[in-house]
Amino acid sequence: MAGEEEQFLQDYAPREYPSVALTVDLVVFAVSGSTLHAAFVRRGGHPFKGSLALPGGFVGPNEDALAAAWRELEEETGLDLGAHRAHVEQLATYSAPNRDPRMRVVSVAHLALLATDGRVLPALNPGTDTSAAHWLPVYEVLATEKLAFDHREILTAALGRLAGKIEYTLAAARLLPEEFALYQLRRVYQAVWNTDKLDAGNFTRKMTGALHDTGRKAARGKGAPAALFTVRDEYLSPPMIRPATET
């Protein structure tokens, strides 16, 4: 049997089958103020030259999709997720036959949540195949920008996943330092849900059961120092109810 297997592999002709390339795309979310941002690039070459796009690129022959995602993000934006508190998960696979005008390309999209203090976002620097790299407000981009390839679909899916997950988990805390104040967590919820309709008192009562009070406090500028918390229970029960969107 081993000989038959070896002979089969020797005779196998991959070129007889359609060629399909594999790429990665990344949606990297971070919060500044009460606004959800994502990392975007301006494409430096064709196709879609000059268009706004998500960071990403082709998977190399000796790397897996996740390794390619980290590499492409650093090459295109200068952002090294390994140097930050970050959570990365696979979002979905995009395989529409005509999603890339060059050839048949399948993309594995990833969602990354980058922790910040809620004020300053890490600097982005464009790479060799991008003309610019920016943090841009997600909802503003979706309302006003045309994105390259199917990146609007990918961005919308990433936003939907995050907005849904924070209803029943503390995934929102992954956008904050390990220790955080309740007002910071509430701002993340407001940013992801694009709302200011979160009552501070109700939010505190809902959240404190899933959090651990460290006993430490952080200066807040005006007012009394804020208590610092860490996540004690990843899940919220009952779930947090998302405010209704005005029509």
C-alpha positions, -999 to 999 in steps of 0.1 A, spaced: 0 0 0 28 24 8 43 19 -27 9 26 -43 6 58 -23 41 70 -33 34 62 -70 1 80 -68 18 111 -54 45 110 -80 20 108 -109 -4 134 -94 -6 165 -116 -18 196 -96 -18 217 -128 -47 197 -141 -69 214 -115 -80 251 -114 -55 274 -96 -68 291 -64 -48 316 -44 -52 321 -7 -52 354 11 -59 369 45 -78 400 55 -79 416 89 -105 437 107 -86 453 136 -109 471 160 -98 497 187 -117 523 207 -108 559 212 -132 580 232 -166 565 226 -159 557 189 -150 524 174 -121 526 149 -106 500 125 -73 499 108 -75 507 70 -50 512 42 -50 530 9 -40 506 -18 -8 516 -35 -13 495 -66 -39 479 -89 -65 466 -86 -85 492 -67 -55 515 -66 -61 544 -42 -92 527 -27 -97 522 10 -91 486 21 -86 463 50 -50 452 57 -42 418 42 -24 399 14 -13 365 1 -5 336 23 31 324 17 39 288 7 54 280 41 30 297 65 -6 292 77 -33 318 75 -29 331 110 9 337 106 2 354 73 -24 377 89 1 389 116 28 393 90 6 412 65 -7 435 91 28 445 102 40 449 67 11 471 56 5 492 87 35 488 109 13 474 137 28 444 155 0 427 175 25 408 195 36 441 211 1 448 224 -26 432 244 -47 418 215 -72 391 208 -73 375 173 -99 350 160 -109 337 126 -139 355 113 -150 337 81 -138 324 47 -147 344 16 -147 325 -16 -171 342 -41 -156 333 -76 -153 370 -87 -143 387 -55 -109 395 -69 -106 406 -105 -71 392 -109 -78 355 -104 -97 331 -82 -88 341 -47 -101 328 -14 -96 349 17 -96 339 53 -107 369 73 -96 375 109 -110 397 136 -86 414 160 -95 433 192 -67 457 202 -66 470 238 -61 507 244 -66 531 272 -95 546 253 -76 577 244 -46 571 222 -44 546 193 -11 531 182 6 548 153 1 532 118 27 535 91 20 525 54 41 496 40 56 491 5 23 482 -12 1 508 6 0 546 1 -14 553 36 -26 536 68 -52 551 91 -74 544 120 -109 555 109 -143 555 126 -161 523 116 -196 536 113 -184 567 93 -166 544 69 -196 522 64 -218 553 57 -195 572 33 -167 550 19 -165 525 -10 -141 497 0 -120 476 -23 -129 440 -31 -156 426 -7 -141 444 23 -174 461 31 -189 427 36 -160 416 57 -161 447 79 -199 444 83 -196 408 94 -168 416 119 -189 444 134 -219 422 136 -199 395 154 -185 419 180 -218 437 185 -235 404 191 -208 389 213 -208 417 238 -244 411 246 -236 379 264 -199 379 270 -172 403 283 -155 404 249 -157 442 252 -131 441 279 -106 428 253 -106 464 239 -93 476 273 -62 471 295 -64 441 318 -75 464 346 -102 490 337 -128 513 351 -165 507 346 -168 540 327 -142 528 303 -161 495 297 -193 515 292 -176 536 265 -166 505 247 -202 493 246 -213 527 234 -186 527 207 -194 492 194 -232 497 194 -229 533 182 -252 546 209 -252 569 239 -283 553 254 -265 533 282 -276 545 316 -245 545 339 -264 531 369 -281 503 351 -248 494 334 -230 492 367 -256 470 383 -255 447 352 -218 444 350 -204 442 386 -215 405 390 -192 395 362 -162 416 373 -136 414 401 -129 446 420 -91 448 423 -93 472 452 -71 496 433 -82 530 419 -71 551 390 -71 589 386 -99 601 364 -91 638 360 -123 654 374 -141 636 402 -132 608 426 -107 581 415 -123 553 396 -123 517 409 -104 492 387 -118 459 377 -108 427 359 -130 401 342 -142 374 367 -168 357 345 -165 357 307 -203 353 303 -232 377 311 -263 361 324 -288 374 317 -274 391 286 -270 428 282 -298 442 260 -287 463 231 -306 496 229 -331 498 200 -319 517 170 -339 548 160 -356 546 127 
